[in-house]
Amino acid sequence: MIPKTSTPAARALVVCGAALSLVSPFLAWTWTARYPGNLTVYGYPGGSQLLTLAGALLAAVFTAAVLGVPGLRALAPAGAVRALRAASLAALTATWITVGAIAVDLGGVVNVEPGGWLAAGAVLLLAAGAHALPDDTVTEPPPAARLPRAAEVALITVVFLAAMYVLTYGITTESAQDFLAFLPAAGFGVRALAAAGLTARFGALTARNRIAVAVAALAAALVFPFTQTGDQYTAIADNILVFAAVALGLNIVVGLVGLLDLGYVAFLGTGAYTAALVSGSTFSTFDIGPWPFWATALLGMGVSLVAGLVIGAPTLRLHGDYLAIVTLGFGEIFRITVNNLDGTSGPRLTNGPNGINSVPNLTVFGFDFGTRHTLLGVTFGRFANYYLLLLAVIAVIVFVYARAGNSRIGRAWIALREDEKAATAMGIEGFRYKLLAFGLGASLAGLAGTVMAHLQTNAVPENYKFADTAPPNSAFLLAAVVLGGMGTVSGPLVGAALLYLIPAKFAFFSQYQMMLFGLALILMMRFRPEGLVPDRRHRLEFHDEQVAAAEARRTAAEATA
């Protein structure tokens, strides 16, 4: 517990801590370049020092807002103190994790240079002062002034580019130490922006400019391959996009309709096996040439759609745990079936456990995704080519999701999720609408599977388990939707990125994966059950007591005014 001090003393601590935190990244934190990031240089920051600098800059801005600097108070319409506290924790966690890692990796605290000690002390002063300040949270911030349309579009573009830069930094971290410092720093940084009321204002801004949001998001994502000189990190981004595409499809079933599907990865496998069989691979049991991509995609979606209808028709009259058990069984039946279609245990179709290998690269309108291409002076390798294709797939899935969710059918899905008996009483045919959602989600997973087969050059049963050490699998997919936020577009994207990056960056994680994921989900259900990026309905649903208390305070304030 940080002891409370008088406000002048707390402000002095904050100012001193922020100033020293801004200086410390420009000093050496260790004497040897053996620690990742080369933190031995004076004059400019490197490695995890950049995270401390970013947190200190954010804290300095909110410190100026707390001190009443003209023009900066507008950056914290909901209050600056809580935002300052979160920003100080961003700098604190990044700094102390880095200093601790230096001591552990290099064999003792003697390897920490004075710059590192200064940084550790400075962020501690900053956090102590920030938490000693009295809260200034505003329940109802004043409405933001409307900007010209061009300025709003420019602001949206800048924000998405900044978000893409942060994500790129996380993907391209070269060491587990850097990524371990990045995760909490990024989380507390986002928390600071939310506490200041900036994310709420940006949400209102995006609601007025939906087309600009879609264009800006796509433009920001297109920047990523231009920042890469090799395929190492682009391959990680490709797998994140595959994972995110399937999670978005699952979000229709889980987030919009409220059906618990534990075998969804089977539809991804259906699309992948369908694409592999008609790819012209020498291991394919179909002696046919490669189909064009548009035909392969439609076939993969169609076969997955049929699979979704076949499994959904007899099971969607079940509810809750019973439906979850049946879908879990379907996922395992799919994996066991393709494992046995080897010509011995069953007909020769999928080559059993060996799968279908050597799936050739796609060629779309003469563009070979397996060869290097140069665009605007930048050479795009194989994974960069597939990155662009996967962006197009994500765009299609987001478009379908958004249009379906905002349609009459989407409103029927939400009504069924909230109260199926009441929706049925109002004339909504629950079974028909649930079957439609199940089939649509399955077809979108099949679309992602057709690309995945060519990206990974194979389709093998081991890729489609309920739970495994690497995504995508059904457990990871469901966790991505729940962690990111059910019923939203950006939620599954955020959840998929986190759940793929964490095992990819931490080699030790695979040994304790399920235990740590279970712990993370328990903590999420306790402290943020609506997910990292919730929609408004879920936020109100899970925090009805806080909403009622806020309404009561507002009513009391109006009565006494």
C-alpha positions as CSV (number, residue, x, y, z in Angstrom):
1,M,0.0,0.0,0.0
2,I,1.4,3.4,-1.0
3,P,1.1,5.8,1.9
4,K,-1.0,8.9,1.2
5,T,0.9,12.2,1.3
6,S,-0.2,15.8,1.0
7,T,-1.1,17.0,-2.5
8,P,1.9,19.3,-2.9
9,A,4.3,16.5,-1.9
10,A,2.6,14.1,-4.2
11,R,2.9,16.5,-7.1
12,A,6.5,17.0,-6.3
13,L,7.1,13.3,-6.4
14,V,5.3,13.0,-9.7
15,V,7.2,15.9,-11.3
16,C,10.5,14.6,-10.1
17,G,9.8,11.0,-11.0
18,A,8.5,12.0,-14.5
19,A,11.6,14.1,-15.2
20,L,14.1,11.4,-14.1
21,S,12.1,8.7,-15.9
22,L,12.5,10.8,-19.1
23,V,16.3,11.1,-18.6
24,S,17.1,7.6,-17.6
25,P,16.5,5.8,-20.9
26,F,19.4,8.0,-22.4
27,L,21.8,6.4,-19.9
28,A,23.4,3.0,-20.0
29,W,21.6,0.3,-17.9
30,T,24.2,-2.4,-18.2
31,W,27.8,-2.7,-19.2
32,T,27.6,-5.6,-21.7
33,A,25.9,-6.0,-25.0
34,R,25.0,-9.6,-24.1
35,Y,21.7,-8.4,-22.8
36,P,19.2,-8.1,-25.7
37,G,18.8,-4.6,-27.1
38,N,22.2,-3.3,-26.3
39,L,21.5,-1.1,-23.3
40,T,25.1,0.0,-22.9
41,V,24.9,3.2,-25.0
42,Y,24.7,6.7,-23.6
43,G,22.7,9.3,-25.6
44,Y,19.9,7.4,-27.1
45,P,17.6,4.6,-25.9
46,G,17.4,1.1,-27.2
47,G,15.6,-2.2,-26.5
48,S,13.3,-2.1,-23.6
49,Q,14.4,1.5,-22.7
50,L,12.0,2.6,-25.4
51,L,9.2,1.2,-23.4
52,T,10.2,3.2,-20.3
53,L,10.6,6.3,-22.4
54,A,7.1,5.8,-23.9
55,G,5.5,5.3,-20.5
56,A,7.4,8.3,-19.1
57,L,6.2,10.5,-22.0
58,L,2.6,9.4,-21.5
59,A,3.0,10.1,-17.7
60,A,4.5,13.5,-18.4
61,V,1.5,14.5,-20.6
62,F,-1.0,13.5,-17.9
63,T,1.2,15.1,-15.2
64,A,1.0,18.4,-17.1
65,A,-2.8,17.9,-17.3
66,V,-2.9,17.3,-13.5
67,L,-0.9,20.5,-13.0
68,G,-3.4,22.5,-15.1
69,V,-1.1,23.3,-18.0
70,P,-3.3,25.2,-20.5
71,G,-4.5,23.1,-23.4
72,L,-3.5,19.7,-22.0
73,R,-6.5,19.3,-19.7
74,A,-8.5,18.5,-22.8
75,L,-6.4,15.3,-23.2
76,A,-8.0,13.9,-20.1
77,P,-11.7,14.8,-20.3
78,A,-12.6,12.0,-17.8
79,G,-9.9,12.9,-15.3
80,A,-6.1,12.9,-15.4
81,V,-5.1,11.2,-12.1
82,R,-6.2,7.7,-12.9
83,A,-4.7,8.0,-16.4
84,L,-1.4,9.2,-14.7
85,R,-1.5,6.2,-12.4
86,A,-1.9,3.8,-15.3
87,A,0.9,5.5,-17.3
88,S,3.2,5.4,-14.3
89,L,2.5,1.6,-13.9
90,A,3.4,1.2,-17.6
91,A,6.8,2.8,-17.0
92,L,7.2,0.9,-13.7
93,T,6.5,-2.6,-15.0
94,A,8.6,-2.1,-18.2
95,T,11.6,-0.7,-16.2
96,W,11.5,-3.2,-13.3
97,I,11.1,-6.2,-15.6
98,T,14.1,-5.1,-17.6
99,V,16.3,-4.3,-14.7
100,G,15.3,-7.6,-13.0
101,A,16.0,-9.5,-16.3
102,I,19.4,-7.9,-16.5
103,A,20.3,-9.1,-13.0
104,V,18.9,-12.6,-13.6
105,D,20.3,-13.1,-17.1
106,L,23.8,-11.7,-16.5
107,G,24.3,-13.2,-13.0
108,G,23.6,-10.5,-10.4
109,V,22.6,-6.9,-9.7
110,V,26.3,-5.9,-10.1
111,N,25.6,-5.9,-13.9
112,V,23.1,-3.1,-13.5
113,E,24.7,0.3,-14.3
114,P,23.7,3.5,-12.5
115,G,21.4,4.4,-15.4
116,G,19.3,1.3,-14.6
117,W,19.2,2.1,-10.9
118,L,18.1,5.7,-11.7
119,A,15.3,4.4,-13.9
120,A,14.1,1.9,-11.3
121,G,14.0,4.6,-8.6
122,A,12.5,7.3,-10.9
123,V,9.5,5.2,-12.0
124,L,9.0,4.2,-8.4
125,L,8.8,7.8,-7.4
126,L,6.5,8.5,-10.3
127,A,4.1,5.7,-9.3
128,A,4.1,6.6,-5.6
129,G,3.3,10.2,-6.4
130,A,0.6,9.4,-8.9
131,H,-1.2,7.0,-6.4
132,A,-1.0,9.6,-3.7
133,L,-2.8,12.2,-5.7
134,P,-6.6,12.7,-5.0
135,D,-8.8,11.2,-7.7
136,D,-10.3,13.7,-10.1
137,T,-12.5,11.3,-12.2
138,V,-15.4,13.0,-13.9
139,T,-18.5,10.8,-14.1
140,E,-19.9,12.5,-17.3
141,P,-17.1,14.2,-19.3
142,P,-18.2,17.2,-21.4
143,P,-18.9,16.3,-25.1
144,A,-16.0,16.8,-27.5
145,A,-16.1,19.5,-30.0
146,R,-16.9,18.4,-33.5
147,L,-13.9,18.6,-35.9
148,P,-14.0,19.1,-39.6
149,R,-14.6,15.9,-41.5
150,A,-11.1,15.9,-43.0
151,A,-9.5,16.4,-39.5
152,E,-11.5,13.5,-38.1
153,V,-10.4,11.2,-40.9
154,A,-6.8,12.3,-40.5
155,L,-7.0,11.7,-36.7
156,I,-8.5,8.2,-37.2
157,T,-5.7,7.4,-39.7
158,V,-3.0,8.5,-37.3
159,V,-4.5,6.5,-34.4
160,F,-4.7,3.3,-36.5
161,L,-1.1,3.8,-37.7
162,A,0.0,4.3,-34.1
163,A,-1.8,1.1,-33.0
164,M,-0.2,-0.8,-35.9
165,Y,3.2,0.5,-34.8
166,V,2.6,-0.8,-31.3
167,L,1.5,-4.2,-32.6
168,T,4.5,-4.3,-35.0
169,Y,6.8,-3.6,-32.0
170,G,5.3,-6.5,-30.1
171,I,5.6,-8.9,-33.1
172,T,9.2,-8.0,-33.9
173,T,10.6,-8.1,-30.3
174,E,13.6,-10.4,-30.6
175,S,13.8,-11.7,-27.1
176,A,11.4,-13.0,-24.5
177,Q,12.7,-10.3,-22.1
178,D,11.6,-7.5,-24.4
179,F,8.2,-9.0,-25.0
180,L,7.7,-9.6,-21.3
181,A,8.3,-5.9,-20.7
182,F,6.2,-4.9,-23.6
183,L,3.0,-6.8,-22.6
184,P,2.2,-5.0,-19.3
185,A,3.5,-1.7,-20.6
186,A,1.1,-1.8,-23.6
187,G,-1.7,-2.9,-21.3
188,F,-1.3,-0.1,-18.8
189,G,-0.8,2.4,-21.6
190,V,-4.1,1.5,-23.1
191,R,-5.6,1.6,-19.6
192,A,-4.3,5.1,-19.2
193,L,-6.0,6.3,-22.5
194,A,-9.2,4.7,-21.4
195,A,-9.1,6.2,-17.9
196,A,-8.5,9.6,-19.5
197,G,-11.7,9.2,-21.5
198,L,-9.8,9.3,-24.9
199,T,-10.9,5.8,-26.0
200,A,-14.5,6.7,-25.4
201,R,-14.2,9.9,-27.5
202,F,-12.4,7.9,-30.2
203,G,-15.2,5.4,-30.2
204,A,-17.7,8.2,-30.7
205,L,-15.5,9.5,-33.5
206,T,-15.3,6.1,-35.3
207,A,-19.1,5.7,-35.0
208,R,-19.5,8.8,-37.1
209,N,-16.9,7.7,-39.7
210,R,-17.3,4.0,-40.3
211,I,-16.1,4.0,-43.8
212,A,-13.0,6.0,-42.9
213,V,-12.3,3.5,-40.0
214,A,-12.4,0.5,-42.4
215,V,-10.1,2.3,-44.9
216,A,-7.7,3.5,-42.2
217,A,-7.5,0.0,-40.5
218,L,-6.8,-1.6,-43.9
219,A,-4.2,1.1,-44.8
220,A,-2.4,0.7,-41.4
221,A,-2.3,-3.1,-41.8
222,L,-0.9,-2.8,-45.3
223,V,2.1,-0.8,-43.9
224,F,3.4,-3.8,-41.9
225,P,5.1,-5.8,-44.8
226,F,6.8,-2.6,-45.9
227,T,8.6,-2.4,-42.5
228,Q,10.0,-5.9,-42.7
229,T,13.3,-7.0,-44.4
230,G,12.7,-10.7,-44.0
231,D,10.1,-13.4,-43.5
232,Q,10.7,-14.2,-39.8
233,Y,8.1,-11.8,-38.4
234,T,5.8,-11.8,-41.4
235,A,5.3,-15.5,-40.9
236,I,4.1,-14.8,-37.3
237,A,1.8,-12.1,-38.7
238,D,0.4,-14.6,-41.2
239,N,-0.5,-17.1,-38.5
240,I,-2.1,-14.4,-36.4
241,L,-4.3,-13.4,-39.3
242,V,-5.4,-17.0,-39.9
243,F,-6.1,-17.4,-36.2
244,A,-8.0,-14.1,-36.2
245,A,-10.0,-15.0,-39.3
246,V,-11.3,-18.2,-37.7
247,A,-11.9,-16.5,-34.4
248,L,-14.1,-13.9,-36.2
249,G,-16.2,-16.7,-37.7
250,L,-16.5,-18.3,-34.3
251,N,-17.6,-15.0,-32.9
252,I,-20.8,-15.2,-34.9
253,V,-21.7,-18.4,-33.2
254,V,-20.5,-17.5,-29.7
255,G,-20.7,-13.8,-29.6
256,L,-23.9,-13.0,-31.5
257,V,-26.0,-16.1,-30.9
258,G,-24.5,-17.3,-27.6
259,L,-23.9,-20.9,-28.7
260,L,-20.9,-22.7,-27.1
261,D,-19.0,-24.5,-29.9
262,L,-16.0,-26.5,-28.8
263,G,-15.3,-28.2,-32.1
264,Y,-15.1,-25.2,-34.4
265,V,-11.5,-26.0,-35.5
266,A,-13.0,-28.9,-37.5
267,F,-14.5,-26.5,-40.0
268,L,-11.1,-24.9,-40.5
269,G,-9.8,-28.4,-41.2
270,T,-12.6,-29.1,-43.6
271,G,-11.6,-26.1,-45.7
272,A,-7.9,-26.9,-45.5
273,Y,-8.4,-30.6,-46.6
274,T,-10.7,-29.5,-49.4
275,A,-8.2,-27.1,-50.7
276,A,-5.4,-29.6,-50.4
277,L,-7.3,-32.3,-52.3
278,V,-7.9,-30.0,-55.3
279,S,-4.5,-28.2,-55.1
280,G,-2.7,-30.5,-57.6
281,S,-0.4,-31.8,-54.8
282,T,1.4,-35.1,-55.6
283,F,0.1,-36.4,-52.3
284,S,-3.5,-35.7,-53.1
285,T,-5.7,-38.7,-53.7
286,F,-7.6,-36.8,-56.4
287,D,-5.7,-36.9,-59.7
288,I,-6.7,-33.5,-60.9
289,G,-4.8,-30.3,-61.7
290,P,-4.8,-27.3,-59.4
291,W,-8.1,-25.4,-59.2
292,P,-8.1,-21.6,-59.5
293,F,-8.2,-19.9,-56.1
294,W,-11.7,-18.5,-56.4
295,A,-13.0,-22.0,-57.1
296,T,-11.0,-23.5,-54.3
297,A,-12.3,-20.9,-51.9
298,L,-15.9,-21.4,-52.9
299,L,-15.5,-25.2,-52.7
300,G,-13.9,-25.0,-49.2
301,M,-16.7,-22.7,-48.0
302,G,-19.3,-24.9,-49.5
303,V,-18.0,-28.1,-48.0
304,S,-17.6,-26.4,-44.6
305,L,-21.1,-25.0,-44.9
306,V,-22.5,-28.5,-45.6
307,A,-20.5,-29.8,-42.6
308,G,-21.9,-27.1,-40.4
309,L,-25.5,-27.8,-41.5
310,V,-25.0,-31.6,-41.0
311,I,-23.7,-31.2,-37.5
312,G,-26.0,-28.4,-36.6
313,A,-29.3,-29.8,-37.8
314,P,-29.6,-32.6,-35.2
315,T,-27.8,-30.8,-32.4
316,L,-28.9,-27.2,-32.3
317,R,-32.1,-28.1,-30.4
318,L,-29.8,-28.8,-27.5
319,H,-28.8,-26.0,-25.1
320,G,-25.8,-25.1,-22.9
321,D,-23.5,-27.8,-21.7
322,Y,-25.2,-30.5,-23.9
323,L,-24.5,-28.5,-27.0
324,A,-20.9,-27.9,-26.0
325,I,-20.4,-31.7,-25.4
326,V,-21.8,-32.5,-28.8
327,T,-19.7,-30.0,-30.7
328,L,-16.6,-31.1,-28.7
329,G,-17.4,-34.6,-29.9
330,F,-17.8,-33.5,-33.5
331,G,-14.3,-31.8,-33.4
332,E,-12.7,-35.0,-32.2
333,I,-14.7,-37.1,-34.7
334,F,-13.4,-35.0,-37.5
335,R,-9.8,-35.4,-36.4
336,I,-10.1,-39.2,-35.9
337,T,-11.9,-39.6,-39.2
338,V,-9.3,-37.8,-41.3
339,N,-6.7,-39.8,-39.4
340,N,-8.3,-43.1,-40.4
341,L,-8.9,-42.3,-44.1
342,D,-5.6,-43.8,-45.1
343,G,-6.6,-46.8,-47.2
344,T,-6.2,-49.2,-44.3
345,S,-8.6,-48.2,-41.5
346,G,-10.9,-46.6,-44.1
347,P,-11.1,-45.4,-47.7
348,R,-7.9,-43.7,-49.0
349,L,-8.7,-40.1,-49.1
350,T,-6.6,-38.0,-46.6
351,N,-3.5,-40.3,-46.3
352,G,-4.2,-40.7,-42.6
353,P,-1.7,-39.3,-40.1
354,N,0.7,-38.4,-42.9
355,G,-1.8,-35.9,-44.3
356,I,-1.6,-34.2,-47.7
357,N,1.8,-32.5,-48.0
358,S,3.6,-30.4,-50.7
359,V,0.5,-28.3,-51.3
360,P,1.7,-25.9,-54.0
361,N,1.6,-22.1,-53.6
362,L,-1.4,-20.2,-54.9
363,T,-1.4,-18.4,-58.2
364,V,-4.0,-15.7,-58.6
365,F,-4.3,-13.9,-62.0
366,G,-0.7,-14.9,-62.8
367,F,0.6,-13.7,-59.4
368,D,2.6,-16.5,-57.8
369,F,2.5,-16.2,-54.1
370,G,5.6,-18.4,-53.7
371,T,8.0,-16.2,-55.5
372,R,9.5,-12.8,-54.6
373,H,8.0,-9.6,-56.0
374,T,9.2,-6.0,-55.7
375,L,6.7,-3.2,-55.0
376,L,7.7,0.4,-54.5
377,G,11.3,-0.7,-54.0
378,V,10.4,-3.2,-51.3
379,T,10.8,-7.0,-52.0
380,F,7.9,-9.1,-50.9
381,G,8.7,-12.7,-50.0
382,R,6.3,-15.6,-49.8
383,F,4.9,-14.8,-46.4
384,A,4.4,-11.1,-47.3
385,N,2.4,-12.2,-50.3
386,Y,0.2,-14.4,-48.2
387,Y,-0.1,-11.6,-45.7
388,L,-1.7,-9.4,-48.3
389,L,-4.1,-12.3,-49.3
390,L,-5.0,-12.9,-45.7
391,L,-5.8,-9.2,-45.2
392,A,-8.3,-9.5,-48.1
393,V,-9.8,-12.6,-46.4
394,I,-10.1,-10.7,-43.1
395,A,-11.7,-7.8,-44.9
396,V,-14.3,-10.2,-46.4
397,I,-15.0,-11.8,-43.1
398,V,-15.3,-8.4,-41.3
399,F,-17.7,-7.2,-44.0
400,V,-19.9,-10.3,-43.7
401,Y,-19.8,-10.1,-39.9
402,A,-20.7,-6.4,-39.8
403,R,-23.5,-6.7,-42.4
404,A,-25.0,-9.8,-40.7
405,G,-24.7,-8.4,-37.2
406,N,-26.5,-5.1,-38.2
407,S,-29.2,-6.8,-40.2
408,R,-32.6,-8.1,-39.2
409,I,-31.0,-11.6,-38.9
410,G,-28.3,-10.2,-36.6
411,R,-30.9,-8.6,-34.3
412,A,-32.7,-11.9,-34.2
413,W,-29.4,-13.6,-33.2
414,I,-28.8,-11.1,-30.4
415,A,-32.4,-11.6,-29.2
416,L,-31.9,-15.4,-29.0
417,R,-28.7,-14.9,-27.1
418,E,-30.3,-12.6,-24.5
419,D,-33.5,-14.6,-23.9
420,E,-34.4,-17.4,-26.3
421,K,-37.8,-18.0,-24.8
422,A,-38.8,-14.4,-25.1
423,A,-37.4,-14.2,-28.6
424,T,-39.4,-17.3,-29.6
425,A,-42.5,-15.9,-28.0
426,M,-42.1,-12.8,-30.3
427,G,-42.1,-15.0,-33.4
428,I,-38.4,-15.7,-34.0
429,E,-37.7,-19.2,-35.1
430,G,-34.8,-20.1,-32.9
431,F,-33.7,-23.3,-34.6
432,R,-33.6,-21.8,-38.1
433,Y,-31.7,-18.7,-37.1
434,K,-29.2,-20.7,-35.0
435,L,-28.6,-23.1,-37.9
436,L,-28.0,-20.1,-40.2
437,A,-25.4,-18.8,-37.8
438,F,-23.8,-22.2,-37.5
439,G,-23.6,-22.6,-41.3
440,L,-22.3,-19.0,-41.8
441,G,-19.6,-19.4,-39.2
442,A,-18.5,-22.8,-40.6
443,S,-18.2,-21.4,-44.2
444,L,-16.0,-18.5,-43.0
445,A,-13.8,-20.9,-41.2
446,G,-13.6,-23.0,-44.4
447,L,-12.5,-19.9,-46.3
448,A,-9.6,-19.3,-43.9
449,G,-8.8,-23.0,-44.1
450,T,-8.3,-22.9,-47.9
451,V,-5.6,-20.2,-47.5
452,M,-4.1,-22.0,-44.5
453,A,-3.5,-25.2,-46.5
454,H,-1.4,-23.3,-49.1
455,L,0.3,-21.2,-46.4
456,Q,1.5,-24.2,-44.4
457,T,1.8,-26.4,-47.5
458,N,0.0,-29.3,-45.8
459,A,-3.1,-30.5,-44.1
460,V,-2.5,-33.0,-41.3
461,P,-4.8,-34.2,-38.5
462,E,-2.5,-32.9,-35.8
463,N,-3.4,-29.3,-36.7
464,Y,-7.0,-29.7,-35.7
465,K,-7.1,-30.8,-32.0
466,F,-9.3,-29.5,-29.3
467,A,-6.3,-28.3,-27.4
468,D,-2.6,-28.2,-28.3
469,T,0.6,-26.3,-27.6
470,A,0.0,-23.9,-30.6
471,P,-3.0,-22.3,-32.2
472,P,-5.3,-22.6,-33.9
473,N,-7.3,-25.2,-32.0
474,S,-10.8,-25.1,-30.5
475,A,-9.6,-24.1,-27.0
476,F,-7.5,-21.3,-28.3
477,L,-10.2,-20.0,-30.6
478,L,-12.8,-19.9,-27.8
479,A,-10.3,-18.2,-25.5
480,A,-9.5,-15.6,-28.2
481,V,-13.2,-14.7,-28.5
482,V,-13.8,-14.6,-24.7
483,L,-10.5,-12.8,-24.0
484,G,-10.9,-10.2,-26.8
485,G,-14.6,-9.5,-26.3
486,M,-17.7,-11.4,-27.6
487,G,-19.9,-9.7,-30.2
488,T,-17.3,-7.2,-31.5
489,V,-15.1,-7.1,-34.6
490,S,-11.8,-5.9,-32.9
491,G,-12.1,-8.2,-29.8
492,P,-11.3,-11.5,-31.5
493,L,-8.5,-9.8,-33.5
494,V,-6.9,-8.6,-30.2
495,G,-7.5,-11.9,-28.5
496,A,-6.0,-13.9,-31.4
497,A,-2.9,-11.6,-31.5
498,L,-2.2,-12.0,-27.8
499,L,-2.9,-15.8,-27.7
500,Y,-0.6,-16.4,-30.6
501,L,2.2,-14.1,-29.7
502,I,2.5,-15.3,-26.0
503,P,3.4,-18.9,-26.8
504,A,5.5,-17.8,-29.8
505,K,7.6,-15.5,-27.7
506,F,7.9,-17.6,-24.5
507,A,9.5,-21.0,-25.1
508,F,8.7,-22.2,-21.6
509,F,5.0,-21.4,-22.0
510,S,4.2,-24.6,-23.8
511,Q,4.8,-26.6,-20.6
512,Y,2.3,-24.7,-18.6
513,Q,0.1,-23.5,-21.3
514,M,-3.3,-24.8,-20.3
515,M,-2.7,-24.0,-16.6
516,L,-1.8,-20.4,-17.4
517,F,-4.6,-19.9,-19.9
518,G,-7.1,-21.3,-17.3
519,L,-5.7,-18.8,-14.7
520,A,-5.9,-16.0,-17.2
521,L,-9.5,-16.8,-18.0
522,I,-10.4,-17.0,-14.3
523,L,-8.9,-13.6,-13.7
524,M,-10.7,-12.2,-16.7
525,M,-14.0,-13.5,-15.5
526,R,-13.4,-11.9,-12.1
527,F,-12.1,-8.5,-13.1
528,R,-13.2,-7.9,-16.7
529,P,-15.8,-10.5,-17.8
530,E,-16.8,-8.5,-20.8
531,G,-13.4,-8.9,-22.4
532,L,-10.6,-6.6,-23.4
533,V,-12.7,-4.9,-26.2
534,P,-16.3,-5.3,-25.1
535,D,-19.3,-4.0,-26.9
536,R,-21.6,-1.6,-25.0
537,R,-24.3,-4.2,-24.3
538,H,-21.9,-6.6,-22.6
539,R,-20.3,-3.8,-20.6
540,L,-23.7,-2.8,-19.2
541,E,-24.7,-6.4,-18.7
542,F,-21.6,-7.3,-16.6
543,H,-21.4,-4.1,-14.7
544,D,-25.1,-3.3,-14.0
545,E,-24.4,-2.5,-10.3
546,Q,-21.8,0.1,-11.2
547,V,-24.1,1.5,-13.9
548,A,-26.9,1.7,-11.4
549,A,-24.7,3.4,-8.8
550,A,-23.5,6.0,-11.4
551,E,-27.2,6.7,-12.4
552,A,-28.1,7.1,-8.7
553,R,-25.2,9.6,-8.2
554,R,-26.2,11.5,-11.3
555,T,-29.9,11.7,-10.1
556,A,-28.8,12.9,-6.7
557,A,-26.5,15.5,-8.2
558,E,-29.4,16.8,-10.4
559,A,-31.8,16.9,-7.4
560,T,-29.4,19.0,-5.3
561,A,-28.5,21.3,-8.1
